[in-house]
Amino acid sequence: MTSQDDATNPPATLTVYRGWKDPGKHVWSPFVVKLEARLRFGGSRTGPPGDRPRRRRGARFPTSSFPRVGMMQVVGWERWTQNYYTMRDHVLGALPYPLRVVVGLLAYRGTVATLHGQGTGRYAAEEIAAFRREIWEAVDALLTASRNKSLSQDRPKGKPFWVLGGEEPTEADATVFGFVVSALICTA
């Protein structure tokens, strides 16, 4: 591709609306963090967290999958049932308080109904805590095994290792990164 081709075919852009006004910071949503990581892993030009990711023409997305083993449901249950007020006020913080209360109750009701329908909402809090512990232990074991594999391959110092142990990042890396970052920064 020549510089003339670049001038006639500018890079395609993708604007990600993150939901919060926290430029330069990761947001609470594991899915937004995952998307931003996925765009970066796929060759997108991005700035610091909070910058709008832009995908270059021809940049490919990693396509491997990572089993979510209930992580999404456990996170949703914990945030919307155990930390409802914190979650409501952060997620809906742009709304006036009376509207925030009404919309928050609708979101809560919908989330609880969905979790009940999926089965997660039928467990006791202690059982969900045990699931959460099992999930994080499984993620830790996966990352430890990947790191050990990377070290055994005499990987150059400073080069990252990837969740599935390959040479390139996959969807698994973006997924794990999204949930880890979200768990570390979310106060709900």
Secondary structure as GFF3:
##gff-version 3
##sequence-region A 1 188
A	DSSP	alpha_helix	3	8	.	.	.	ID=ss1
A	DSSP	alpha_helix	30	41	.	.	.	ID=ss2
A	DSSP	alpha_helix	71	77	.	.	.	ID=ss3
A	DSSP	pi_helix	78	82	.	.	.	ID=ss4
A	DSSP	alpha_helix	84	91	.	.	.	ID=ss5
A	DSSP	alpha_helix	97	118	.	.	.	ID=ss6
A	DSSP	three_ten_helix	120	122	.	.	.	ID=ss7
A	DSSP	alpha_helix	125	152	.	.	.	ID=ss8
A	DSSP	alpha_helix	171	185	.	.	.	ID=ss9
###
